[in-house]
Every structure is written in C-alpha cells, then in structure tokens.
Amino acid sequence: MAVDVVLIVVAGTFAVVSGMNDGGALLATGLKLPSVRPATGILTLVVLVAFVPLVSHKVALAFVTRLGSFDGPGGKQAMAIAVVAALTVVTVLSNRGRPTSLTLAIVGGLTGAGLGWGLPVSWGYVALVLTVGLFSPLVGGVAAWFVTRLLLALTSSRGLRHWHVAGFALQCVAYAANDGQKMLAVFMIALGFSGAAAPYTLLVAGLFGVGALYGLPKAGRTLSREIIASRPLHGVAAELASGATVTACAALGVPVSMTQSIAGGLIGAGVTTGGGRVRWYAAVKIVVAWLLTLPASALLAGLAAFLIKGAST
C-alpha cells in the first residue's frame, strides 16, 4: 500500500514537471507570432493530451511493456525509482544551465531500474529507442530546411500566421500521441490500469497544464532565444518539421523527444537562412546534456534499484 501511495505521488509530480519542461518548449517556437496566444496554446495542449490517448496510446504501452516488464511483480517499485532518477537528473542538469529531454531521462531511468531490480529488459527495443532518439533531431533539422525553403517560396509574412496555426496544431497532436504519453505510462503502473480511460487521461492532462503554466517563461526562453536568433519563419518551420517527425515515430510506437525534434528543427531552419543565426555554443551545450541524460539516469536508477531491492530482501 505504501508503494502505491508513493508511486501515485511520484506520478503526479512527474506529470507536473513534464508540463514545466515540455509545455514551454512546445509554445516557444511561435512566441513571436500572435496567431496562438500562450493561454490558447496551453489549453490546446491540455485538451489534446487528454483526448489523443483515447484514440491511440501505443507509446504509453511501449514505456510500460516494451522497455521492460513494469506491469509485473516489482514493477511499481522499479517504476517509482526510474521516475525519481529521471527527475533528479533533469533537475540537476537544468540547474546547471543544461536543459535536456525528460523523455530521454525516463527511458534511461526505466532501463536502469529494470536492470537493478532484476526485471527483463528488451535490449533490442532500447537500442531502437536510442537510434530513433539520435536521428530525430537530424531528421527534424533536415525537414525544417526543406520546409523553410518551401515557406519562403509560397507564403508572405501575413500568410505565415496560418501556417503557424497548422504547425502548432500538428506539433501538439504529435506530442500527445508520442512522448506526452510517458506521463500516462507512469499512472498506468501507479493505478494498475492498462487502457486509457478518460478519467485517467484528464488527470494527466490537468497536472500537465499546471506545470506548463508555471514553466512557460523559462522553458520557452531556452529554445526560442538561446539556440538561434529566431524569426517567425524559423519557429513555424520547426513546428511543422518536428510535428511531422514525431507523428511518424508515434505511428511506429517508438518514444521520441519532442524537445529534441524542435531543437533540431530550429537549427535546420536557421541554417537555411544563414548559419550565423544559429548560436552553436548553446546548441552544443544542449547536445551534451542530451548525451549525459540517458546514461546518468540509467546509472542512478540501476544503482538505487539494486540497493533498495537488496535492503528489502
């Protein structure tokens, strides 16, 4: 019973932190366009995070069953350890000025906790997730390069607003169908359900919205100002490119980080209009944080799970 209570608290905290970390990043790319107000954007995100999993929650199930067997004996303890480890690593890196991917952190945490607790871990699927995670920023960047050139040829500054609305909507759907479901996965283990009933998805979405409201100023500033000296065109191109990339991964049931895809999209769009717009020192700082996140989370979770299981037996 104590484990259940702890995991429910951890799951709620994780959803709030996901909103703080991911919500601002999703809104950041369009802050220079008035087409989607921040309040409207957060509301859109909350609604989609609540309702898209009712249509498809393949990625949530992948977090629970394909990385390791977290729906069996010891799964709740390992999941709690994985989430705490992921939050710890993300917090430490963020406080050191190295914003990172919460999705990478939870994948690392789940892998490490599974190993430390002695649960079966699917190395083939872990390798697939790592491969997709490595290439998603690159794919997002290449896609943004093409989208930027297309927008330059097809639209005016006034028409860009309509593309922004479409791009933001696509990006939100992609997030809700993919790495946004990491929150639902934790609640699946905490509350012991396997589907995606509306009461659970509404709970996740509400907690996510609280975090997004709180974290918008800081998270939004990181992507929209630090990576490139952005213009509205860059943000719209990054939205369309990252939305398409992450949606494709969701169709395959493979978790991928939206923040990574957005960052890659911003760099690709910046290079298209002149590489001097890209602040490469900031881009390198973020990439280094990505490289540290998964192994650090896996190591911390694996050690904690091994020690806690040993102490309890």
C-alpha positions as CSV (number, residue, x, y, z in Angstrom):
1,M,0.0,0.0,0.0
2,A,2.8,2.4,0.9
3,V,4.4,1.7,-2.5
4,D,1.1,2.5,-4.2
5,V,0.8,5.9,-2.5
6,V,4.5,6.8,-3.2
7,L,4.1,5.9,-6.8
8,I,0.9,7.9,-7.2
9,V,2.6,11.0,-5.7
10,V,5.6,10.4,-7.9
11,A,3.4,10.0,-11.0
12,G,1.6,13.3,-10.2
13,T,4.9,15.1,-9.7
14,F,6.2,13.7,-13.0
15,A,3.2,15.0,-14.9
16,V,3.6,18.5,-13.4
17,V,7.4,18.5,-14.2
18,S,6.6,17.3,-17.8
19,G,4.4,20.3,-18.2
20,M,7.1,22.6,-16.9
21,N,9.7,21.1,-19.1
22,D,7.8,20.3,-22.3
23,G,4.9,22.8,-22.3
24,G,7.1,25.8,-22.6
25,A,9.2,24.2,-25.3
26,L,6.2,23.4,-27.4
27,L,5.0,27.0,-27.2
28,A,8.4,28.6,-27.6
29,T,8.7,28.3,-31.3
30,G,5.7,30.5,-32.0
31,L,6.2,33.2,-29.3
32,K,7.0,35.8,-32.0
33,L,3.7,35.3,-33.8
34,P,0.4,36.4,-32.2
35,S,-1.6,33.7,-34.0
36,V,-1.7,31.4,-31.0
37,R,-1.8,33.1,-27.6
38,P,0.0,31.3,-24.8
39,A,-3.2,30.7,-22.9
40,T,-4.8,29.3,-26.0
41,G,-1.8,27.2,-26.7
42,I,-1.7,25.6,-23.2
43,L,-5.4,24.9,-23.4
44,T,-4.9,23.2,-26.8
45,L,-2.1,21.1,-25.4
46,V,-4.1,20.1,-22.3
47,V,-7.1,19.1,-24.4
48,L,-5.0,17.0,-26.8
49,V,-3.0,15.4,-24.0
50,A,-6.3,14.3,-22.5
51,F,-8.1,13.0,-25.7
52,V,-5.5,11.8,-28.2
53,P,-4.6,8.8,-26.0
54,L,-8.2,7.7,-26.1
55,V,-7.6,7.1,-29.9
56,S,-4.1,5.7,-29.6
57,H,-1.9,5.0,-26.6
58,K,0.7,2.7,-28.2
59,V,3.6,4.7,-26.9
60,A,2.3,4.6,-23.3
61,L,2.1,0.8,-23.6
62,A,5.7,0.8,-25.0
63,F,7.0,2.6,-22.0
64,V,5.3,0.1,-19.7
65,T,5.8,-3.2,-21.5
66,R,8.4,-3.0,-24.3
67,L,11.4,-1.4,-22.4
68,G,10.9,-3.8,-19.5
69,S,8.2,-5.7,-17.7
70,F,6.9,-3.0,-15.4
71,D,3.4,-4.4,-15.2
72,G,4.6,-7.5,-13.2
73,P,6.0,-8.2,-9.7
74,G,8.4,-5.4,-8.6
75,G,7.2,-3.2,-11.5
76,K,5.8,-0.5,-9.2
77,Q,8.9,-0.2,-7.1
78,A,11.1,-0.1,-10.2
79,M,8.9,2.5,-11.9
80,A,9.0,4.8,-8.9
81,I,12.8,4.6,-8.8
82,A,13.0,5.2,-12.5
83,V,10.9,8.4,-12.3
84,V,12.7,9.8,-9.3
85,A,16.0,9.2,-11.0
86,A,14.8,10.8,-14.2
87,L,13.5,13.9,-12.3
88,T,16.8,14.1,-10.4
89,V,19.0,14.1,-13.5
90,V,16.8,16.6,-15.3
91,T,16.7,18.9,-12.3
92,V,20.5,18.8,-11.8
93,L,21.2,19.5,-15.5
94,S,18.6,22.3,-15.7
95,N,20.0,24.0,-12.6
96,R,23.4,23.9,-14.3
97,G,22.0,25.7,-17.4
98,R,21.8,22.5,-19.5
99,P,18.2,22.0,-20.4
100,T,17.5,18.4,-21.5
101,S,14.9,15.8,-22.6
102,L,12.7,14.3,-19.9
103,T,11.8,11.6,-22.4
104,L,15.5,10.5,-22.6
105,A,15.7,10.6,-18.8
106,I,12.7,8.4,-18.3
107,V,13.9,5.9,-20.9
108,G,17.2,5.8,-19.2
109,G,15.6,5.5,-15.7
110,L,13.3,2.7,-16.8
111,T,16.2,0.7,-18.3
112,G,18.4,1.2,-15.3
113,A,15.7,0.4,-12.8
114,G,14.6,-2.7,-14.7
115,L,18.2,-4.0,-14.6
116,G,18.8,-3.1,-11.0
117,W,15.6,-4.7,-9.9
118,G,16.1,-7.8,-12.0
119,L,13.3,-7.3,-14.4
120,P,13.5,-8.4,-18.1
121,V,14.8,-5.6,-20.3
122,S,14.3,-5.6,-24.1
123,W,17.7,-4.5,-25.3
124,G,16.5,-4.6,-28.9
125,Y,13.8,-2.1,-28.2
126,V,16.1,0.1,-26.0
127,A,18.5,0.2,-29.0
128,L,15.7,1.1,-31.3
129,V,14.7,4.0,-29.0
130,L,18.3,5.2,-28.7
131,T,18.7,5.1,-32.5
132,V,15.5,7.0,-33.1
133,G,16.4,9.5,-30.4
134,L,19.8,10.1,-32.1
135,F,18.4,10.7,-35.5
136,S,15.2,12.5,-34.7
137,P,16.9,15.9,-34.2
138,L,18.8,15.3,-37.5
139,V,15.6,14.4,-39.3
140,G,13.8,17.4,-37.8
141,G,16.6,19.6,-38.9
142,V,16.6,18.3,-42.5
143,A,12.8,18.5,-42.7
144,A,12.9,22.1,-41.3
145,W,15.5,23.0,-44.0
146,F,13.1,21.9,-46.7
147,V,10.0,23.4,-45.0
148,T,11.8,26.8,-44.6
149,R,12.7,26.9,-48.3
150,L,9.1,25.9,-49.2
151,L,7.6,28.6,-47.0
152,L,10.0,31.3,-48.4
153,A,8.7,30.4,-51.9
154,L,5.0,30.0,-51.1
155,T,3.9,32.5,-48.4
156,S,4.2,36.0,-47.1
157,S,4.6,37.3,-43.6
158,R,0.9,37.6,-43.3
159,G,0.3,34.1,-44.6
160,L,2.8,32.7,-42.2
161,R,0.3,33.1,-39.4
162,H,-2.0,30.5,-41.0
163,W,1.0,28.1,-41.3
164,H,1.8,28.8,-37.6
165,V,-1.7,27.7,-36.6
166,A,-1.4,24.5,-38.6
167,G,2.1,23.8,-37.4
168,F,1.3,24.3,-33.8
169,A,-1.7,22.0,-34.1
170,L,0.3,19.3,-35.7
171,Q,3.0,19.7,-33.1
172,C,0.5,19.4,-30.2
173,V,-1.1,16.3,-31.7
174,A,2.3,14.7,-32.2
175,Y,3.3,15.4,-28.6
176,A,0.0,13.9,-27.3
177,A,0.5,10.8,-29.4
178,N,4.1,10.3,-28.6
179,D,6.3,11.4,-25.7
180,G,3.4,13.1,-23.9
181,Q,2.3,9.5,-23.1
182,K,5.2,8.9,-20.8
183,M,3.0,10.6,-18.1
184,L,0.1,8.2,-18.8
185,A,2.5,5.2,-18.6
186,V,3.6,6.1,-15.1
187,F,0.0,6.4,-14.0
188,M,-0.8,3.0,-15.7
189,I,1.6,1.3,-13.2
190,A,0.7,3.5,-10.3
191,L,-3.1,2.9,-10.5
192,G,-3.0,-0.5,-12.1
193,F,-4.8,0.0,-15.4
194,S,-3.8,-0.9,-19.0
195,G,-6.2,1.2,-21.2
196,A,-6.6,4.9,-21.5
197,A,-9.9,5.7,-19.9
198,A,-11.0,9.4,-19.9
199,P,-10.7,10.0,-16.1
200,Y,-7.0,9.0,-16.2
201,T,-6.1,11.0,-19.2
202,L,-8.0,14.0,-17.8
203,L,-6.0,13.7,-14.6
204,V,-2.7,13.6,-16.5
205,A,-3.7,16.5,-18.7
206,G,-4.7,18.7,-15.8
207,L,-1.4,18.1,-14.0
208,F,0.5,18.7,-17.2
209,G,-1.4,22.0,-17.7
210,V,-0.5,23.2,-14.2
211,G,3.2,22.6,-14.9
212,A,3.0,24.2,-18.3
213,L,1.6,27.4,-16.9
214,Y,4.4,27.5,-14.3
215,G,7.2,26.6,-16.6
216,L,6.4,28.6,-19.8
217,P,8.6,31.6,-19.2
218,K,11.8,29.7,-18.5
219,A,11.4,26.8,-20.9
220,G,10.2,29.0,-23.7
221,R,13.1,31.3,-23.4
222,T,15.6,28.5,-23.7
223,L,14.5,27.3,-27.1
224,S,13.2,30.4,-28.7
225,R,16.1,32.7,-27.8
226,E,19.2,30.6,-27.0
227,I,19.5,28.3,-30.0
228,I,19.0,30.8,-32.8
229,A,18.4,34.5,-33.3
230,S,14.9,33.4,-34.5
231,R,12.4,35.0,-36.8
232,P,8.8,33.9,-37.0
233,L,9.7,31.8,-40.1
234,H,12.1,29.7,-38.1
235,G,9.5,28.9,-35.5
236,V,6.8,27.9,-38.0
237,A,9.2,25.7,-40.0
238,A,10.4,24.0,-36.7
239,E,6.8,23.3,-35.7
240,L,5.9,21.7,-39.0
241,A,9.1,19.7,-39.2
242,S,9.1,18.4,-35.6
243,G,5.3,17.7,-35.7
244,A,5.8,15.5,-38.8
245,T,8.8,13.7,-37.4
246,V,7.3,12.9,-34.0
247,T,4.0,11.8,-35.6
248,A,5.8,9.3,-37.7
249,C,7.5,7.9,-34.7
250,A,4.2,7.7,-32.8
251,A,2.8,5.6,-35.7
252,L,5.7,3.2,-35.1
253,G,5.0,3.1,-31.3
254,V,8.5,4.4,-30.6
255,P,9.0,7.1,-27.9
256,V,10.9,10.1,-29.1
257,S,11.5,13.6,-27.6
258,M,9.6,16.5,-29.0
259,T,12.0,18.9,-27.5
260,Q,14.9,17.3,-29.4
261,S,13.0,17.4,-32.6
262,I,12.1,21.1,-32.1
263,A,15.7,22.0,-31.3
264,G,16.8,20.2,-34.5
265,G,14.1,21.9,-36.5
266,L,15.2,25.4,-35.2
267,I,18.8,24.7,-36.2
268,G,17.7,23.4,-39.6
269,A,15.6,26.5,-40.2
270,G,18.4,28.8,-39.0
271,V,20.9,27.2,-41.3
272,T,18.6,27.6,-44.3
273,T,18.6,31.4,-43.8
274,G,22.2,31.7,-42.8
275,G,24.2,29.6,-40.4
276,G,25.3,32.7,-38.5
277,R,21.8,32.8,-36.9
278,V,22.5,29.6,-35.0
279,R,24.1,30.0,-31.6
280,W,26.3,27.0,-31.9
281,Y,27.6,27.2,-28.3
282,A,24.1,26.9,-27.0
283,A,23.3,24.0,-29.4
284,V,26.4,22.1,-28.3
285,K,25.5,22.7,-24.6
286,I,22.1,21.2,-25.2
287,V,23.5,18.2,-27.2
288,V,26.0,17.5,-24.4
289,A,23.1,17.5,-21.9
290,W,21.2,15.0,-24.1
291,L,24.3,12.7,-24.2
292,L,24.6,12.8,-20.4
293,T,20.9,12.4,-19.6
294,L,20.1,8.8,-20.6
295,P,23.3,7.1,-19.2
296,A,23.2,9.2,-16.0
297,S,19.5,8.3,-15.4
298,A,20.2,4.7,-16.1
299,L,23.1,4.5,-13.7
300,L,21.4,6.3,-10.9
301,A,18.2,4.3,-11.3
302,G,20.1,1.0,-11.6
303,L,22.2,1.6,-8.5
304,A,19.2,2.8,-6.5
305,A,17.0,-0.2,-7.6
306,F,19.8,-2.7,-6.8
307,L,20.4,-1.2,-3.3
308,I,16.7,-0.9,-2.4
309,K,15.8,-4.4,-3.6
310,G,18.8,-5.8,-1.6
311,A,17.8,-4.0,1.5
312,S,14.2,-5.2,1.3
313,T,15.0,-8.9,0.9
